[in-house]
Amino acid sequence: MVHRVLFWTGFGVAVRFWQLGLEMRPFFNRGSLWAYPVFAGVGASFGYWLQGVDERQKAILDERKQVILEKRARKAARDAEKASV
């Protein structure tokens, strides 16, 4: 989980560098240093949200996998019962 949040934090900072580069402004101007934590925080919150989405999707997929495996086991039992009769 931490790696995803850290990646998106770095991505937010990289976006700030890219923005200043496009504007051809200095990267470390004293008046605009406050924006780096803002961009990092937005990126980190996106990474945290994305981690939650991933966990919810994984839980849904695991549940569906269990249902399918149970269904296959029931079918195999029925087929084995028909074959023995």
C-alpha positions as a printed NumPy array, in Angstrom:
array([[  0.   ,   0.   ,   0.   ],
       [  2.772,   2.419,   0.901],
       [  4.508,   2.015,  -2.439],
       [  1.408,   3.121,  -4.333],
       [  0.922,   6.186,  -2.123],
       [  4.603,   7.106,  -2.413],
       [  4.534,   6.709,  -6.185],
       [  1.55 ,   9.03 ,  -6.567],
       [  3.12 ,  11.501,  -4.131],
       [  6.198,  11.625,  -6.347],
       [  3.959,  11.915,  -9.388],
       [  2.248,  14.946,  -7.853],
       [  5.616,  16.608,  -7.235],
       [  6.704,  15.736, -10.791],
       [  3.545,  17.38 , -12.119],
       [  4.463,  20.542, -10.217],
       [  7.964,  20.484, -11.745],
       [  6.435,  19.95 , -15.175],
       [  4.008,  22.821, -14.654],
       [  6.782,  25.211, -13.65 ],
       [  8.932,  23.978, -16.522],
       [  6.182,  24.718, -19.026],
       [  5.741,  28.181, -17.549],
       [  9.552,  28.632, -17.569],
       [  9.503,  29.691, -13.932],
       [ 12.16 ,  28.826, -11.343],
       [ 11.536,  25.526,  -9.57 ],
       [ 12.392,  26.697,  -6.055],
       [ 10.962,  30.196,  -5.814],
       [ 10.378,  31.069,  -2.174],
       [  6.857,  32.34 ,  -2.872],
       [  5.713,  29.139,  -4.547],
       [  7.203,  26.464,  -2.292],
       [  3.832,  25.954,  -0.594],
       [  2.508,  24.283,  -3.764],
       [  4.823,  21.251,  -3.559],
       [  3.148,  19.772,  -0.464],
       [ -0.251,  20.522,  -2.003],
       [  0.592,  18.642,  -5.204],
       [  2.206,  15.831,  -3.174],
       [ -0.859,  15.62 ,  -0.922],
       [ -3.252,  15.457,  -3.854],
       [ -1.127,  12.732,  -5.43 ],
       [ -0.924,  10.81 ,  -2.141],
       [ -4.694,  10.992,  -1.641],
       [ -5.233,   9.704,  -5.166],
       [ -2.833,   6.819,  -4.455],
       [ -4.64 ,   6.029,  -1.191],
       [ -8.013,   6.06 ,  -2.972],
       [ -6.619,   3.86 ,  -5.747],
       [ -5.359,   1.361,  -3.164],
       [ -8.862,   1.136,  -1.695],
       [-10.344,   0.555,  -5.14 ],
       [ -7.809,  -2.203,  -5.752],
       [ -8.619,  -3.918,  -2.446],
       [-12.371,  -3.769,  -3.082],
       [-11.97 ,  -5.176,  -6.6  ],
       [ -9.712,  -7.951,  -5.317],
       [-12.299,  -8.884,  -2.682],
       [-15.05 ,  -9.025,  -5.325],
       [-12.903, -11.162,  -7.622],
       [-11.971, -13.54 ,  -4.801],
       [-15.645, -13.926,  -3.886],
       [-16.601, -14.648,  -7.501],
       [-13.74 , -17.119,  -7.813],
       [-15.007, -19.005,  -4.748],
       [-18.538, -19.132,  -6.186],
       [-17.242, -20.489,  -9.493],
       [-15.063, -23.098,  -7.766],
       [-18.   , -24.252,  -5.637],
       [-20.184, -24.47 ,  -8.741],
       [-17.536, -26.551, -10.532],
       [-17.224, -28.855,  -7.527],
       [-21.014, -29.406,  -7.449],
       [-21.021, -30.148, -11.183],
       [-18.124, -32.571, -10.816],
       [-19.957, -34.336,  -7.987],
       [-23.118, -34.608, -10.109],
       [-21.141, -35.92 , -13.083],
       [-19.363, -38.47 , -10.877],
       [-22.714, -39.575,  -9.441],
       [-24.206, -39.98 , -12.934],
       [-21.161, -41.939, -14.087],
       [-21.415, -44.382, -11.17 ],
       [-25.121, -45.076, -11.722]])
